[in-house]
Amino acid sequence: MRETIRVSELSLWLKCRRRAFLQYELGYDKDAAIMGVGRVVHAMLNEYYTGAPIAGDDLVTIQELATEDLEMCSNMMSTYIEEVEEEGLDVGQTTVTVGLQFTNAAIGPLDGNRYRNGAGGENDRHDT
């Protein structure tokens, strides 16, 4: 186990824990393939939470990924769903959007029972 954590690693972990793990623990670089994996996983998450089909640039990214990268996406998504369902991590929350970057958005309350969760406000949720 490492004794120090870089600020950049913590910042990335706040944005996407999987990407931080892949980059800092497994040594993946920010190459096109791994960025494509992240984009596809986020599109899959959006489909899972909102029911909106994967389309546009995200669909093109899926078509361009290598077979092993698509398998990684599928495995990451399956693991995520299992963890969420076992732990009840999203119980009482309604996801409005996944992976949408809000510029200059502070983390914290929006209004009433809605709040932003994540660095830069990537995940806008509200309690039901």
Backbone as JSON Lines, residues from 0, in Angstrom:
{"i":0,"aa":"M","n":[0.84,-1.2,0.0],"ca":[0.0,0.0,0.0],"c":[0.88,1.25,0.0]}
{"i":1,"aa":"R","n":[0.54,2.18,-0.83],"ca":[1.31,3.41,-0.93],"c":[1.06,4.3,0.28]}
{"i":2,"aa":"E","n":[2.05,5.1,0.62],"ca":[1.92,5.98,1.78],"c":[1.43,7.37,1.4]}
{"i":3,"aa":"T","n":[1.59,7.75,0.15],"ca":[1.16,9.08,-0.27],"c":[0.18,8.98,-1.44]}
{"i":4,"aa":"I","n":[-0.66,9.97,-1.52],"ca":[-1.61,10.08,-2.62],"c":[-1.43,11.47,-3.23]}
{"i":5,"aa":"R","n":[-1.28,11.51,-4.52],"ca":[-1.13,12.79,-5.22],"c":[-2.44,13.55,-5.24]}
{"i":6,"aa":"V","n":[-2.35,14.87,-5.28],"ca":[-3.54,15.71,-5.37],"c":[-4.3,15.39,-6.66]}
{"i":7,"aa":"S","n":[-3.56,15.17,-7.75],"ca":[-4.21,14.84,-9.02],"c":[-4.97,13.52,-8.93]}
{"i":8,"aa":"E","n":[-4.43,12.56,-8.16],"ca":[-5.1,11.28,-7.99],"c":[-6.39,11.45,-7.2]}
{"i":9,"aa":"L","n":[-6.34,12.24,-6.13],"ca":[-7.54,12.49,-5.34],"c":[-8.59,13.23,-6.16]}
{"i":10,"aa":"S","n":[-8.15,14.21,-6.92],"ca":[-9.06,14.96,-7.77],"c":[-9.74,14.05,-8.78]}
{"i":11,"aa":"L","n":[-8.96,13.17,-9.4],"ca":[-9.53,12.22,-10.37],"c":[-10.46,11.25,-9.68]}
{"i":12,"aa":"W","n":[-10.11,10.78,-8.48],"ca":[-10.95,9.85,-7.73],"c":[-12.31,10.47,-7.42]}
{"i":13,"aa":"L","n":[-12.32,11.77,-7.12],"ca":[-13.59,12.46,-6.85],"c":[-14.46,12.53,-8.11]}
{"i":14,"aa":"K","n":[-13.83,12.58,-9.27],"ca":[-14.59,12.63,-10.52],"c":[-15.06,11.25,-10.95]}
{"i":15,"aa":"C","n":[-14.16,10.26,-10.88],"ca":[-14.5,8.9,-11.33],"c":[-13.55,7.92,-10.65]}
{"i":16,"aa":"R","n":[-14.07,7.17,-9.69],"ca":[-13.25,6.24,-8.92],"c":[-12.63,5.16,-9.79]}
{"i":17,"aa":"R","n":[-13.38,4.67,-10.77],"ca":[-12.86,3.62,-11.64],"c":[-11.68,4.14,-12.47]}
{"i":18,"aa":"R","n":[-11.83,5.33,-13.02],"ca":[-10.74,5.88,-13.82],"c":[-9.49,6.08,-12.97]}
{"i":19,"aa":"A","n":[-9.66,6.55,-11.73],"ca":[-8.51,6.73,-10.84],"c":[-7.83,5.4,-10.57]}
{"i":20,"aa":"F","n":[-8.63,4.36,-10.33],"ca":[-8.07,3.03,-10.1],"c":[-7.32,2.53,-11.32]}
{"i":21,"aa":"L","n":[-7.94,2.64,-12.49],"ca":[-7.29,2.18,-13.72],"c":[-5.99,2.94,-13.99]}
{"i":22,"aa":"Q","n":[-6.01,4.24,-13.78],"ca":[-4.85,5.06,-14.1],"c":[-3.75,4.93,-13.06]}
{"i":23,"aa":"Y","n":[-4.08,5.03,-11.76],"ca":[-3.05,5.08,-10.74],"c":[-2.67,3.72,-10.17]}
{"i":24,"aa":"E","n":[-3.6,2.78,-10.14],"ca":[-3.29,1.46,-9.59],"c":[-2.86,0.48,-10.67]}
{"i":25,"aa":"L","n":[-3.51,0.52,-11.83],"ca":[-3.19,-0.44,-12.88],"c":[-2.29,0.13,-13.97]}
{"i":26,"aa":"G","n":[-2.04,1.44,-13.92],"ca":[-1.08,2.05,-14.82],"c":[-1.59,2.4,-16.21]}
{"i":27,"aa":"Y","n":[-2.92,2.38,-16.41],"ca":[-3.44,2.79,-17.72],"c":[-3.16,4.26,-17.93]}
{"i":28,"aa":"D","n":[-2.81,4.61,-19.14],"ca":[-2.55,6.0,-19.49],"c":[-3.82,6.6,-20.08]}
{"i":29,"aa":"K","n":[-3.8,7.89,-20.29],"ca":[-4.97,8.57,-20.88],"c":[-4.95,8.42,-22.39]}
{"i":30,"aa":"D","n":[-4.81,7.2,-22.87],"ca":[-4.83,6.99,-24.31],"c":[-6.26,6.91,-24.81]}
{"i":31,"aa":"A","n":[-6.42,6.9,-26.1],"ca":[-7.75,6.94,-26.71],"c":[-8.61,5.75,-26.3]}
{"i":32,"aa":"A","n":[-8.0,4.57,-26.19],"ca":[-8.78,3.37,-25.86],"c":[-9.39,3.46,-24.47]}
{"i":33,"aa":"I","n":[-8.59,3.84,-23.47],"ca":[-9.12,3.89,-22.11],"c":[-10.11,5.05,-21.96]}
{"i":34,"aa":"M","n":[-9.89,6.13,-22.66],"ca":[-10.87,7.23,-22.62],"c":[-12.17,6.79,-23.28]}
{"i":35,"aa":"G","n":[-12.07,5.97,-24.33],"ca":[-13.26,5.43,-24.97],"c":[-14.02,4.51,-24.04]}
{"i":36,"aa":"V","n":[-13.29,3.71,-23.25],"ca":[-13.92,2.83,-22.27],"c":[-14.73,3.68,-21.28]}
{"i":37,"aa":"G","n":[-14.12,4.73,-20.77],"ca":[-14.83,5.6,-19.83],"c":[-16.07,6.22,-20.44]}
{"i":38,"aa":"R","n":[-15.94,6.66,-21.66],"ca":[-17.09,7.28,-22.34],"c":[-18.23,6.27,-22.5]}
{"i":39,"aa":"V","n":[-17.88,5.04,-22.88],"ca":[-18.9,4.01,-23.07],"c":[-19.55,3.64,-21.73]}
{"i":40,"aa":"V","n":[-18.74,3.49,-20.69],"ca":[-19.3,3.15,-19.38],"c":[-20.25,4.25,-18.91]}
{"i":41,"aa":"H","n":[-19.89,5.5,-19.11],"ca":[-20.78,6.59,-18.73],"c":[-22.07,6.57,-19.56]}
{"i":42,"aa":"A","n":[-21.96,6.23,-20.84],"ca":[-23.16,6.11,-21.68],"c":[-24.04,4.96,-21.18]}
{"i":43,"aa":"M","n":[-23.4,3.86,-20.77],"ca":[-24.15,2.72,-20.23],"c":[-24.84,3.09,-18.92]}
{"i":44,"aa":"L","n":[-24.14,3.85,-18.08],"ca":[-24.74,4.33,-16.83],"c":[-25.94,5.22,-17.11]}
{"i":45,"aa":"N","n":[-25.79,6.09,-18.09],"ca":[-26.9,6.98,-18.44],"c":[-28.1,6.16,-18.91]}
{"i":46,"aa":"E","n":[-27.84,5.13,-19.73],"ca":[-28.92,4.26,-20.19],"c":[-29.56,3.52,-19.02]}
{"i":47,"aa":"Y","n":[-28.74,3.04,-18.09],"ca":[-29.23,2.3,-16.92],"c":[-30.13,3.17,-16.05]}
{"i":48,"aa":"Y","n":[-29.7,4.4,-15.8],"ca":[-30.45,5.27,-14.88],"c":[-31.61,6.01,-15.54]}
{"i":49,"aa":"T","n":[-31.45,6.4,-16.8],"ca":[-32.49,7.23,-17.42],"c":[-33.34,6.47,-18.44]}
{"i":50,"aa":"G","n":[-32.84,5.34,-18.92],"ca":[-33.55,4.59,-19.95],"c":[-33.33,5.13,-21.35]}
{"i":51,"aa":"A","n":[-32.56,6.23,-21.46],"ca":[-32.27,6.81,-22.77],"c":[-31.29,5.91,-23.52]}
{"i":52,"aa":"P","n":[-31.59,5.53,-24.76],"ca":[-30.7,4.65,-25.51],"c":[-29.37,5.34,-25.84]}
{"i":53,"aa":"I","n":[-28.33,4.54,-25.95],"ca":[-27.02,5.06,-26.35],"c":[-27.1,5.46,-27.81]}
{"i":54,"aa":"A","n":[-26.66,6.67,-28.12],"ca":[-26.77,7.17,-29.49],"c":[-25.64,8.15,-29.79]}
{"i":55,"aa":"G","n":[-25.61,8.63,-31.0],"ca":[-24.67,9.68,-31.41],"c":[-23.22,9.27,-31.28]}
{"i":56,"aa":"D","n":[-22.4,10.2,-30.76],"ca":[-20.96,9.97,-30.62],"c":[-20.65,8.77,-29.73]}
{"i":57,"aa":"D","n":[-21.49,8.54,-28.7],"ca":[-21.25,7.41,-27.8],"c":[-21.42,6.09,-28.55]}
{"i":58,"aa":"L","n":[-22.36,6.02,-29.46],"ca":[-22.57,4.82,-30.26],"c":[-21.39,4.6,-31.2]}
{"i":59,"aa":"V","n":[-20.88,5.67,-31.77],"ca":[-19.7,5.58,-32.64],"c":[-18.51,5.08,-31.84]}
{"i":60,"aa":"T","n":[-18.35,5.58,-30.6],"ca":[-17.25,5.14,-29.74],"c":[-17.34,3.64,-29.49]}
{"i":61,"aa":"I","n":[-18.54,3.14,-29.21],"ca":[-18.74,1.7,-28.98],"c":[-18.3,0.91,-30.21]}
{"i":62,"aa":"Q","n":[-18.69,1.38,-31.38],"ca":[-18.36,0.66,-32.62],"c":[-16.87,0.66,-32.9]}
{"i":63,"aa":"E","n":[-16.15,1.64,-32.37],"ca":[-14.71,1.75,-32.64],"c":[-13.85,1.01,-31.61]}
{"i":64,"aa":"L","n":[-14.42,0.62,-30.46],"ca":[-13.63,-0.03,-29.42],"c":[-13.27,-1.46,-29.81]}
{"i":65,"aa":"A","n":[-12.11,-1.89,-29.35],"ca":[-11.68,-3.27,-29.55],"c":[-12.53,-4.19,-28.68]}
{"i":66,"aa":"T","n":[-12.58,-5.45,-29.05],"ca":[-13.4,-6.44,-28.34],"c":[-13.05,-6.5,-26.86]}
{"i":67,"aa":"E","n":[-11.76,-6.52,-26.52],"ca":[-11.36,-6.61,-25.11],"c":[-11.77,-5.37,-24.33]}
{"i":68,"aa":"D","n":[-11.8,-4.21,-24.99],"ca":[-12.25,-2.99,-24.32],"c":[-13.75,-3.01,-24.08]}
{"i":69,"aa":"L","n":[-14.51,-3.56,-25.04],"ca":[-15.95,-3.7,-24.85],"c":[-16.26,-4.68,-23.71]}
{"i":70,"aa":"E","n":[-15.44,-5.73,-23.6],"ca":[-15.61,-6.67,-22.5],"c":[-15.33,-5.99,-21.17]}
{"i":71,"aa":"M","n":[-14.31,-5.12,-21.15],"ca":[-14.0,-4.37,-19.93],"c":[-15.19,-3.48,-19.55]}
{"i":72,"aa":"C","n":[-15.79,-2.81,-20.52],"ca":[-16.96,-1.97,-20.26],"c":[-18.09,-2.79,-19.65]}
{"i":73,"aa":"S","n":[-18.35,-3.93,-20.23],"ca":[-19.42,-4.8,-19.75],"c":[-19.14,-5.27,-18.32]}
{"i":74,"aa":"N","n":[-17.89,-5.67,-18.05],"ca":[-17.52,-6.11,-16.71],"c":[-17.62,-4.97,-15.7]}
{"i":75,"aa":"M","n":[-17.18,-3.79,-16.08],"ca":[-17.26,-2.64,-15.18],"c":[-18.71,-2.32,-14.85]}
{"i":76,"aa":"M","n":[-19.55,-2.36,-15.85],"ca":[-20.97,-2.05,-15.64],"c":[-21.62,-3.12,-14.77]}
{"i":77,"aa":"S","n":[-21.35,-4.38,-15.02],"ca":[-21.91,-5.46,-14.21],"c":[-21.49,-5.34,-12.75]}
{"i":78,"aa":"T","n":[-20.21,-5.07,-12.53],"ca":[-19.7,-4.9,-11.16],"c":[-20.37,-3.71,-10.49]}
{"i":79,"aa":"Y","n":[-20.52,-2.62,-11.21],"ca":[-21.17,-1.43,-10.65],"c":[-22.6,-1.74,-10.23]}
{"i":80,"aa":"I","n":[-23.35,-2.38,-11.1],"ca":[-24.75,-2.68,-10.81],"c":[-24.85,-3.61,-9.61]}
{"i":81,"aa":"E","n":[-23.98,-4.62,-9.55],"ca":[-23.99,-5.54,-8.4],"c":[-23.72,-4.79,-7.1]}
{"i":82,"aa":"E","n":[-22.72,-3.9,-7.1],"ca":[-22.38,-3.13,-5.89],"c":[-23.54,-2.23,-5.48]}
{"i":83,"aa":"V","n":[-24.13,-1.56,-6.44],"ca":[-25.24,-0.65,-6.15],"c":[-26.42,-1.41,-5.57]}
{"i":84,"aa":"E","n":[-26.75,-2.55,-6.17],"ca":[-27.9,-3.32,-5.7],"c":[-27.63,-3.97,-4.34]}
{"i":85,"aa":"E","n":[-26.42,-4.49,-4.12],"ca":[-26.09,-5.11,-2.84],"c":[-26.07,-4.1,-1.7]}
{"i":86,"aa":"E","n":[-25.49,-2.94,-1.96],"ca":[-25.32,-1.92,-0.92],"c":[-26.48,-0.93,-0.86]}
{"i":87,"aa":"G","n":[-27.35,-0.93,-1.88],"ca":[-28.45,0.04,-1.91],"c":[-27.94,1.47,-2.03]}
{"i":88,"aa":"L","n":[-26.87,1.63,-2.8],"ca":[-26.19,2.93,-2.87],"c":[-27.03,4.04,-3.48]}
{"i":89,"aa":"D","n":[-27.99,3.72,-4.32],"ca":[-28.78,4.78,-4.94],"c":[-30.24,4.75,-4.49]}
{"i":90,"aa":"V","n":[-30.52,4.09,-3.39],"ca":[-31.88,4.04,-2.86],"c":[-32.3,5.44,-2.43]}
{"i":91,"aa":"G","n":[-33.47,5.86,-2.85],"ca":[-33.97,7.18,-2.49],"c":[-33.43,8.31,-3.35]}
{"i":92,"aa":"Q","n":[-32.69,7.97,-4.38],"ca":[-32.16,9.0,-5.27],"c":[-32.71,8.8,-6.67]}
{"i":93,"aa":"T","n":[-32.93,9.9,-7.35],"ca":[-33.3,9.88,-8.75],"c":[-32.19,10.57,-9.52]}
{"i":94,"aa":"T","n":[-31.56,9.85,-10.44],"ca":[-30.48,10.43,-11.21],"c":[-31.07,11.22,-12.36]}
{"i":95,"aa":"V","n":[-30.68,12.48,-12.45],"ca":[-31.18,13.37,-13.49],"c":[-30.34,13.23,-14.75]}
{"i":96,"aa":"T","n":[-29.02,13.12,-14.58],"ca":[-28.12,12.96,-15.7],"c":[-26.84,12.3,-15.22]}
{"i":97,"aa":"V","n":[-26.11,11.68,-16.11],"ca":[-24.85,11.02,-15.76],"c":[-23.76,11.59,-16.65]}
{"i":98,"aa":"G","n":[-22.67,12.03,-16.03],"ca":[-21.5,12.44,-16.77],"c":[-21.59,13.79,-17.45]}
{"i":99,"aa":"L","n":[-22.59,14.59,-17.15],"ca":[-22.7,15.91,-17.74],"c":[-21.89,16.89,-16.92]}
{"i":100,"aa":"Q","n":[-20.97,17.57,-17.54],"ca":[-20.11,18.51,-16.83],"c":[-20.79,19.86,-16.69]}
{"i":101,"aa":"F","n":[-20.94,20.3,-15.46],"ca":[-21.46,21.63,-15.2],"c":[-20.27,22.55,-15.01]}
{"i":102,"aa":"T","n":[-20.16,23.58,-15.81],"ca":[-19.02,24.47,-15.67],"c":[-19.23,25.39,-14.48]}
{"i":103,"aa":"N","n":[-18.17,25.59,-13.72],"ca":[-18.18,26.45,-12.54],"c":[-19.29,26.11,-11.56]}
{"i":104,"aa":"A","n":[-19.64,24.84,-11.45],"ca":[-20.71,24.43,-10.54],"c":[-20.11,23.97,-9.22]}
{"i":105,"aa":"A","n":[-20.56,24.52,-8.14],"ca":[-20.08,24.13,-6.83],"c":[-20.72,22.82,-6.41]}
{"i":106,"aa":"I","n":[-19.99,22.06,-5.59],"ca":[-20.55,20.85,-5.02],"c":[-21.44,21.28,-3.87]}
{"i":107,"aa":"G","n":[-22.62,20.69,-3.76],"ca":[-23.48,21.01,-2.64],"c":[-24.92,21.19,-3.05]}
{"i":108,"aa":"P","n":[-25.71,21.8,-2.15],"ca":[-27.14,21.92,-2.38],"c":[-27.47,22.76,-3.61]}
{"i":109,"aa":"L","n":[-28.52,22.37,-4.31],"ca":[-29.04,23.18,-5.41],"c":[-30.26,23.94,-4.92]}
{"i":110,"aa":"D","n":[-31.29,23.2,-4.57],"ca":[-32.49,23.8,-4.0],"c":[-33.31,22.69,-3.35]}
{"i":111,"aa":"G","n":[-33.99,23.0,-2.29],"ca":[-34.84,22.01,-1.63],"c":[-34.09,20.74,-1.31]}
{"i":112,"aa":"N","n":[-34.51,19.63,-1.89],"ca":[-33.87,18.34,-1.61],"c":[-32.96,17.87,-2.73]}
{"i":113,"aa":"R","n":[-32.55,18.77,-3.63],"ca":[-31.65,18.42,-4.72],"c":[-30.24,18.85,-4.36]}
{"i":114,"aa":"Y","n":[-29.26,18.08,-4.8],"ca":[-27.87,18.41,-4.52],"c":[-26.96,17.87,-5.61]}
{"i":115,"aa":"R","n":[-25.76,18.4,-5.66],"ca":[-24.74,17.91,-6.59],"c":[-23.8,17.03,-5.81]}
{"i":116,"aa":"N","n":[-23.43,15.91,-6.41],"ca":[-22.57,14.96,-5.77],"c":[-21.42,14.64,-6.7]}
{"i":117,"aa":"G","n":[-20.24,15.13,-6.38],"ca":[-19.06,14.83,-7.19],"c":[-18.35,16.09,-7.59]}
{"i":118,"aa":"A","n":[-17.07,15.96,-7.86],"ca":[-16.26,17.1,-8.24],"c":[-16.79,17.72,-9.52]}
{"i":119,"aa":"G","n":[-17.01,18.99,-9.5],"ca":[-17.5,19.68,-10.68],"c":[-18.98,19.48,-10.92]}
{"i":120,"aa":"G","n":[-19.66,18.77,-10.06],"ca":[-21.1,18.58,-10.19],"c":[-21.51,17.62,-11.28]}
{"i":121,"aa":"E","n":[-20.71,16.58,-11.52],"ca":[-21.04,15.67,-12.62],"c":[-22.35,14.92,-12.43]}
{"i":122,"aa":"N","n":[-22.73,14.63,-11.21],"ca":[-23.92,13.84,-10.96],"c":[-24.94,14.67,-10.2]}
{"i":123,"aa":"D","n":[-25.96,15.11,-10.88],"ca":[-27.0,15.94,-10.3],"c":[-28.12,15.01,-9.87]}
{"i":124,"aa":"R","n":[-28.36,14.9,-8.56],"ca":[-29.37,13.97,-8.04],"c":[-30.31,14.69,-7.1]}
{"i":125,"aa":"H","n":[-31.4,14.05,-6.82],"ca":[-32.27,14.56,-5.76],"c":[-32.9,13.4,-5.02]}
{"i":126,"aa":"D","n":[-33.13,13.61,-3.72],"ca":[-33.75,12.6,-2.89],"c":[-35.24,12.59,-3.15]}
{"i":127,"aa":"T","n":[-35.85,11.42,-3.06],"ca":[-37.29,11.31,-3.25],"c":[-37.98,11.13,-1.93]}
